[in-house]
Amino acid sequence: MIKRSSPSSTLHLHLKINIFSLFFQSASLLLCFFNHHLRNKKTEKKMVRRKTEIRRIEKSASRQVTFSKRRNGLLKKAFELSVLADAQVGLIVFSPTGKLYEFSSPSMLEITERYEAHSKEMKAPNPPLDKEKQYSAAEVASMVKKIEQLEASKSKLLGKGLETCTIEELQQIEKQQDHSLRNIRSRKVQLYKKQIENFKAREKALTAENAMLCEKGRTEGSGSSHPG
């Protein structure tokens, strides 16, 4: 005789199976996450470049290899600098065994001659200027500065070079232009008045001259009408 399980016991069994299944799935996901995280950490450690400590290499073979690599890189950088920047470059390197390596652009002779000339110029003391020359140089520099300021002010009054002006500077320029316009108009009025006065004086002189000529004409006419 087979004993049948009740529906409630079957339901509990299914629930337990589902719970264990979910537990194992969660555990699998956590393991995958930790493995991925550990792999990323290892990759990051490999990618971080260790900083080389600058000190003398004890092993002779390693020291020679390092010298060869760094020497080639230095010579390459010197060549690139001379080409890219159109610079005059002179590089001299002696190996630990005394072997010479060099690079120059242009020739090493020209580089050394220029270096020596520059060193002499830097070491040579500047000749002292007398007071008159110092005063003249200072006066010239001051005049040049004033001329530059006047030229800049003139350009701004003409509406040029206003890109760097602030609002206060523009307002000041506007006031200067208004003042200049008032002076110009006042001067024009003065000139017009003077011209009018000159015209009136000329008219008066012409009128007097015309009256005198008319009087002279009448006098000569009356004199010719009476025979002597």
Salt bridges, closest charged atoms under 4 A:
GLU58 OE1 - ARG56 NH1 3.56
GLU215 OE1 - ARG218 NH2 2.43
